[in-house]
Amino acid sequence: MKKWISSTVLSFGLFCSAASYAAQPHINPQAVSKLTWQEIGLSQQQTTTLDAQQRNLSGIDSPIAAYRLPANQGTLDITISSSVEDNDHIFVPNVAVLDANFNLAATYPANTFQFHNESGLQSNRLSKALQLTPTPNQDYIYLLVYTTDEDLQGSTTVPHPAKLYAKARGNQPPAIDDLQAKHSLNGKIHIEVDGKQSAQFIGLAMPEFKAKSAVEPQAVGRNTKTEKPLTKPVEQETEQYFNNAIRNAMKNNDVNRAMNLVNEAEQLGLSSPRKTFIGLVSQK
């Protein structure tokens, strides 16, 4: 499954929002400055439990997770996830990015988050990766994670665990209904922060990022049949490529990509990639 990364460049006059300003949360900088912020440094992660009783910010009728991040250490790679709880409900996240003066700098609505199936130690979740680079002369930037009344009206389809189990072992999934996780004011938000150097900057503009449509790459010029069988060295090299790619996908908890690689390998007549995949799944 693809993981979209929004790289944000925020400075004066850049990234005017194409969306209606009605979609932007109303945030009072003075009120926001009085919040209790959870501080997260580079190479750190944190999980926040939210419930319906946590309504502590006017302008956002929702529980919120409030994070303070360093703004003087280059680009921040941030992953925000909301997990499906008990296969029953999920807090659907929206994100507001604030600058050092608590001015709204960018928003990421719920439709920019993607659903990821459970893999390894990670549960079913909505997740988004961001790249934020603060402009100079800022010590901190701030993230607010919240949900909206509109988001609460829906539900998220969750693949039945029995189907995922069958697919992971190359079996036909059972004909059973998937689960529906209700959108809720209760849930858990997980945030991870890493850093790297970049020439991009975050300042005070106020863009709203919209969902992108994932376009799967298509093979060009691949024949369904080959006129000549693969020579042994080429076959071994190809198998090695697929085996390594599957290991990397599983290392990144991307089961869907690993299964796609297995299918591609088998279309080429290769058998060891499926054994590699099954062996890795059994280790989870």
Secondary structure, DSSP 8 states (H G I E B T S, - for coil): ----EEEE---TT----SS-GGGS----HHHHTTS--EE--TTEEEEEEE-TT---STT--S--EEEEEESSSSEEEEEEEEE-BTTTEE---EEEEE-TT--EEEEE-GGG-EEE--BTTB-SEEEEEEEE-B-SS-SEEEEEEE--TTGGG-EEEE--HHHHHHHHTT----S---EEEEE-S-EEEEEEEEEE--S--B-S---B-----------SS--SS-SS---HHHHHHHHHHHHHHHHHHHHTT-HHHHHHHHHHHHHTT--HHHHHHHHHHHH-
